[in-house]
Amino acid sequence: MEPKYLSVSEINEYIKAILDNDLFLNRIYLKGEISNFKSHTRGHLYFTLKDDAGRINAVMFQSNTRSLTFSPEDGMNVLIKGRISAYPASGSYQVYVEEMELDGLGNLYIEYEKLKEKLFKEGLFNPEHKKPIPKFPERIGIVTADTGAAVRDIMSTIKRRYPLCEAILFPTLVQGEYAAPNIVKQIEVADTYNCDILIVGRGGGSIEDLWAFNEEIVARAIYNAKTPIISAVGHEPDFTIADFVADLRAPTPTGAAEMAVPTVKDINELIGQFKIRLNKNIKTLVNNKFIELYNLKNSFILKNPMSLYELKEQRLDKLMDDLKKNMDNYLNIRKHNLEMSINRVKLVSPTSLININENILKGLKDNLNNIMDKFLIKEHNHLDYLINTLKLVNPLNILSNGYSLVRKDGKVIKDSQKLKVNDIINIKFHEGEVISVVQEVLK
């Protein structure tokens, strides 16, 4: 008789039927520590329940999670009521949780919270201690295991996005008893390599697998590093002490590489923006200079140079008037004082006082005359300077160099094509003028 071969799905269904019909396994009570906890977007909870010697997969569907009085997390010790059954698609058995309550916190979780609170109070998590991440790094140090997906993802992402950047691997243990001291040593070594950024991390795992990044010595090594550090530990839901201390936290190792370097496209766009801004600034500068030149060419002073002389003449007239007025006032005051002095002298000793005051008056007159002469000389010198300046800019002086000025009907002719045969023109030389008749117009 030939044996009957079963399919994999058939044997899995058979095992499931056995488990489902076992009265003991249909109502079971378990206790253990939550690990690898994940919350599905549909509300289902997936995790591993473990103790010192073993572990079992667990699932709690959304319909049962409504009875929870707490938010499950890795490291929590819990009491579970549920049933054991198989999942035929994978051929594994698991506990289907109907009720769950806290049984105290796991030791690792307690240590995690204590260290987190301690470092928080010391200020190691404060934003003001975070170092900025350079936008265009030239060298990136990677502190992680030299095998596994994490280092491959980081290296390939940097090479793909920003091939100009040099990536240096500082291999370290990331799991186990000696992982934390090894991570600290490699951070300290990488900090001496003049890197622009350090990426410190590993791939995902349970809380035990990630525990090296919850050690205090690792946290302080990250805090004390001079180089900006991006933490990349585990998957997005995983938070370690290293994440809080680091200058920037990435959800995954690949995410850390994307945060550390720009793309070639980003750089090209930035260069394009700089080019547009530069061209705009150059055009603005040129336009402003053209406007400035136009204003100078059409300024009133250049078109009417005599106006500068006229203004100075008016200014000089005003100064002369003010001087005369001040002199008259000064003389009137002195005359008044002299008259009062003479009257007093007449009352006291007319002859001696008159002689004294005459000498004083003579000195005052001489002093006043000297002041007036100096002022007039200064103003005349300034006027001569202005007149000479105007002569220098006077366009008529150009004629002294052999040039001439051609007019027709009182208008200056700059183009011979504007003249016709038999036109009567006036030609002005430096000395004298002539009137001519155009016989031929040449190009």
Summary of the structure (lengths in Angstrom):
residues: 443
radius of gyration: 50.2
end to end distance: 123.1
largest distance: 172.6
contacts: 1207
relative contact order: 0.06
helix: 51%
strand: 21%
